Amino acid sequence: MIKRIVSHMPPGNLGSWLAICLLKALYPQAQIENIHPQEIPEEYFTRKDICLVDVGLRYEPELNNFDHHQNSELSSSVILVLKHFYPQVDTSARFLQAIDIIDRFGFKEAVKRGLVRGDSSTDEKRRVLLLMDITPQIATSVSQAIKFAAKMNASYESFIDFLYSLLSHTEEFQRAKEKRP
């Protein structure tokens, strides 16, 4: 039973935000802790009730450590979390591959590979999503959206549009929009 989900300071990136949502959907009582990557207590690496996402420089799924930054061959944290906790989800879906490449190699590389178009509207929507608080209800909606979009092999842009529309009626979304300059 995971009691705490630990990641870097927000707003972070879409991959880590989605990974946190996936975990929070499975463990709604888990607290989310944002921490500076160099300030992770050593005990966090070995406690199975703590899940490290996108921090820690360790990929040890048996200990719930899901970072990829120590090895460019490792997929992004959202892919690592999906493979471990949601093995039924097809991680080769276009939007997941785009998020993976953006996280590991940068946005320009994803554009170069034809995985994203690079329009400002999609980026603005992504920025709002990243500012949303991850409640159990938001996490469940995001988890369901990921599963649906993976089945549909959605593009990056259509996934962002879908998620944005799906969450736009929530209080968390409205607060996130207010945070944007």
N, C-alpha and C positions, 0 to 999 in steps of 0.2 A: 504494500500500500504506500503510494507516494503521498507525503504530507507537505512537501515543499518543492516548488519548481523554481530553479535559480537560473537567471540569464543576465545579460549585460544591461546597462542603463538604457532606458527607452529614448527615442523611439525605435532604435535598432533597425533591423531590416525585415523584409516581408517573410523570409524563410524562418527566422527565429520566432517572429510573431505568430506565424501559422503553427509552428511546432509547439509553442506554449499553449495555443488554443486547443490543439489536438490532445495534449496531456491534461489540460484543465477539463476537457469534456469527459475524459475517462476518470479523472480524480477531482470532482467538483469541490471537495473540501480542502484541496491542497492550496497552500498560500503561495503567491507569486512574489519572489524576492529578486529585485534588480540590484546587481552588485558590480563594482569595478572588477574587471577580470584579474587584476593583480592582488585583489583583496579577498580571494576565496579561501575560507578557512580549510586547512588540510583535512579535517574530519568530513567535509562535504564530499570528498572524493570516494569515501568508502561506506558511507551511510546509504543503504538501499532505499530509505524513505525520502531521500533527497535526489532530485533529478536535475542534472546540470545540462543546460541547453545553450549551445553556441559559446560556451566559456569553459576554461579549464585545460585546454590543449590535450584532452584525452577522449578517445572513443573506446569506451568500455561498456557495451550495452548491458552486460550482466550486473554492472554497478550503477546503471542509469546515468552514465556520462556520455553525452551526445555532442561532442565538439568535433569539428573537422579542420580547424585552422592549422593543425600540426602536420597535415598531409594533404597536398593539393589533389591527390587521387581520391580522397574520401568525398562522398557527396555532401551537400549542405545538410544542416541539422534537420530541416523539415523532412528530407528524404530518409535520413537515418532514423528519425522517430517513426515515420510511417512504416518503414520496413520492420521495425521492432514491435510496435504496438498495433499496427494496422496492416498486416501482411496481405490482406485481401485487396488493398488499394494498389492500382497500377501506377507505379512511380515513373513510368515512361510517358505519362500524359504530357502533352505539349506545355501546358502552363507550369507543371512541376519542373520540367526540364529547363524552362526559361528561368524560373526562380533559382534553380540550382546553379546555372551558369552565371547569372547576375551575382549571386552571393559569392561564388568562388573566383570568378574571373572578371567581373565587372559588366556594367550595362552595355558598353560599347561592343564587348565580345558577343553578348547575346544578340545585339542588332546585327553584327557581322554574320552570325550563324543563322539569321532569319527567324529567331525565336520571339523577337519583339519588334514592334514598329517604332517605338520611341516617341509617341505623341505625348504632349504636355497634359492633356485631359486625363489620361490613364495615370500618369505620374502624380497628378494632384489628388486623384481618388486614393491612390496607394498611400500617400502621405497622411490623409485623413484617417484611413483605416489604422495606420500604425499608432495614431494618437489615442485610439479607443482603449478604454479599460477592458480587461478581459474578465468578464463575469462568467459564471457557469452557463448562463443562457447564451451569451455571445459565443462562448467556446463551443457549445453544442451546435449552434447555427453554422459556425465556421467549419466545424468538423463535417457536418452534413453537406455543406457546400463543396468541400474538398472532395468528398466521396462522389458526389454527383458529377462535378466537373471532370474528375478523373475518368468516370465511365463514359462521358461524352467526348473525351479527349479535347477539352476546351483549349482555346488559345489563351495566352497570358492576358491579353486585353479583355477577352470575353469573361474570363474568370474574375478579373478586377471589377468589371462592370456589374457582374452578377452579385458579387459579394457586397459591393457598394450599395446596390439597390436593395438587397436582402436586409442589410443592417440599417438602412437610412431612417427607418421608423423608430429606432431605439433611442433611449435617453443617452446612452454612451456615445452614440454617433453624434447627436446634437452637441454634446459637450466637446467632443473631438473637433467638430467644425468650428466651435467658438475659440478653440486654442490656436487655430491656424491664423497666421498674420494676414 
